[in-house]
Every structure is written in structure tokens, then in C-alpha cells.
Amino acid sequence: MLQLLQYELPGVPEFLFCLLPERNSELYVYSAPKVNDQYLINVLLKINAKLGGLNSILGAEHAPSIPVVSKAPTIIIGMDVSHGSPGQTDIPSIAALYGVASNRACVRTQSPRVEMIDNLFKKVSDGVDEGIIRNGVIESQFNQVLNIELHQIIEEFNIQFIIVNATL
């Protein structure tokens, strides 16, 4: 089969994915512990994304505006903190931030194993913000967000409303 594919394809394939009918093949490498529909869908979504495919389209791309944010000047921010491997306590954590209003990203290091982003909010202009939506907060971080980030926001901005979406 592999020889047939090599003959048919114009060049070296970027990725080759084979589903084997049984486990006792000499080509067999990995057996998923629980193969169900959701597991296979997740594997295929990951493969598609790594090959540059499109897994989903934001519904707002087909609508003229996003209802919650279209009536007020709004910035939507994506942020995450990644840490070194477990046991590596001396490696700094990496904090990344992306804002769609300015189309700019910011990446910086901070103290190891710190999940909250240091000095997250800093006033850079005299403009008036009318709302902040903070997403990606897990339950164990909810109090930190309320006590640290919310305090930073209140100190820097004259806010009309704040939405915090906690994932349980």
C-alpha cells in the first residue's frame, strides 16, 4: 500500500495517517486506552489544525456584529501562562497576551509557577473603556482574579461593567 501511495503522490507527503484493522500488525505502534467517537474526533481535529486546516468558524464572521460588544468600544483579549515541566522550579513561566483591537501581541517571562499575569493592566491612553470580558479562569483561580486583576482594573480604568466567565 505504501509503495502505491508513493507512486501516486507527486512528492513526499507531509503526513500519513493509517487506521489498522487489527492490533497484531508489525506496523502497530500505539493503542489508545479508550477509543470512542470523541477520542477519534479530538485526534482528527488536532491533526487538521497541525496541518493548517480550519476546525471551526466564529459565528460572528457571518453576522454583521457581535451583539455584546458592537455597541461600545471594546477590546477582546486572549491570554495564557505556560510553565516548565513538573519539577523544573527554576524555569520562568511564559505569559502571553493578544488583543484584537490593536492586533498586537505581548509575550514576557515572569516568576516560575505563577499563574496570574504580573502587572496585567496598565493605562496607556486617556481613552474611556466601557467594558472588559475576562475569560479562561478556572475555579481555583477565581478568587485570585477577583482580588488581584479586578483590583488592577479598578485602579487603572473607569469601568462601566465587568464580566468574569469562570469555567467549572
For each residue, the residues with C-beta under 8 A, 3 or more apart:
1: 4 5
2: 5 6
3: 6 7
4: 1 7 8
5: 1 2 8 9 13 16
6: 2 3 9
7: 3 4
8: 4 5
9: 5 6 12 13
10:
11:
12: 9
13: 5 9 16
14: 51
15: 47 50 51
16: 5 13
17: 47
18: 27
19:
20: 23 25 27 28
21:
22: 25
23: 20 28 31
24: 28
25: 20 22 28
26:
27: 18 20
28: 20 23 24 25 31
29:
30:
31: 23 28
32: 35 39
33:
34: 39
35: 32 39 40
36: 39 40
37: 40 41
38: 41 42
39: 32 34 35 36 42 43
40: 35 36 37 43 44
41: 37 38 44 45
42: 38 39 45 46
43: 39 40 46 47
44: 40 41 47 48
45: 41 42 48 49 55
46: 42 43 49 50
47: 15 17 43 44 50 51
48: 44 45 51 53 54 55
49: 45 46 52 53 55
50: 15 46 47
51: 14 15 47 48
52: 49
53: 48 49
54: 48 57
55: 45 48 49
56:
57: 54 61 62
58: 61
59: 62 63
60: 63 65 66
61: 57 58
62: 57 59
63: 59 60 66
64:
65: 60 69 70
66: 60 63 69 70
67: 70
68: 133
69: 65 66 72 74 76 131 133
70: 65 66 67
71:
72: 69 130 131 160
73: 127 128 129 130
74: 69 101 130 131 133
75: 99 100 101 102 129 132
76: 69 99 100 101 133
77: 97 98 99 100 132 134
78: 97 98 99 100 135 136
79: 95 96 97 98 117 120 136
80: 95 96 136
81: 93 94 95 96 110 114 115 116 117
82: 93 94 96
83: 91 93 94 112 113
84: 88 89 91 92 93 112
85: 88
86:
87:
88: 84 85 91 112
89: 84 112 113
90: 112
91: 83 84 88 112
92: 84 109 110 111 112
93: 81 82 83 84 109 110 111 112 113 114 115
94: 81 82 83 107 108 109 110
95: 79 80 81 107 108 109 110 117 118
96: 79 80 81 82 105 106 107
97: 77 78 79 105 106 107 117 120
98: 77 78 79 104 105 106
99: 75 76 77 78 102 103 104 105
100: 75 76 77 78 103
101: 74 75 76
102: 75 99
103: 99 100
104: 98 99
105: 96 97 98 99
106: 96 97 98
107: 94 95 96 97
108: 94 95
109: 92 93 94 95
110: 81 92 93 94 95 114 117 118
111: 92 93 114 118
112: 83 84 88 89 90 91 92 93
113: 83 89 93
114: 81 93 110 111 118
115: 81 93 141 144
116: 81 120 141 144 145 148 149
117: 79 81 95 97 110 120
118: 95 110 111 114
119: 122 152
120: 79 97 116 117 149 152
121: 149 152 153 155 156 157
122: 119 156
123: 156 157
124:
125:
126:
127: 73
128: 73 158
129: 73 75 132 157 158 159
130: 72 73 74 159 160 161
131: 69 72 74 159 160 161 162 163
132: 75 77 129 153 157 159 162 163
133: 68 69 74 76 163 165
134: 77 137 145 149 162 163 164 165
135: 78 165
136: 78 79 80 165 167
137: 134 141 142 145 164 165 166 167
138: 141 142 166 167
139: 142 166 167 168
140:
141: 115 116 137 138 144 145
142: 137 138 139 145 146 164 166
143: 146 147
144: 115 116 141 147 148 149
145: 116 134 137 141 142 148 149 150 164
146: 142 143 149 150 164
147: 143 144 150 151
148: 116 144 145 151 152
149: 116 120 121 134 144 145 146 152 153
150: 145 146 147 153 154 162 164
151: 147 148 154 155
152: 119 120 121 148 149 155 156
153: 121 132 149 150 156 157 159 162
154: 150 151 157 159
155: 121 151 152
156: 121 122 123 152 153
157: 121 123 129 132 153 154
158: 128 129
159: 129 130 131 132 153 154 162
160: 72 130 131
161: 130 131
162: 131 132 134 150 153 159
163: 131 132 133 134
164: 134 137 142 145 146 150
165: 133 134 135 136 137
166: 137 138 139 142
167: 136 137 138 139
168: 139
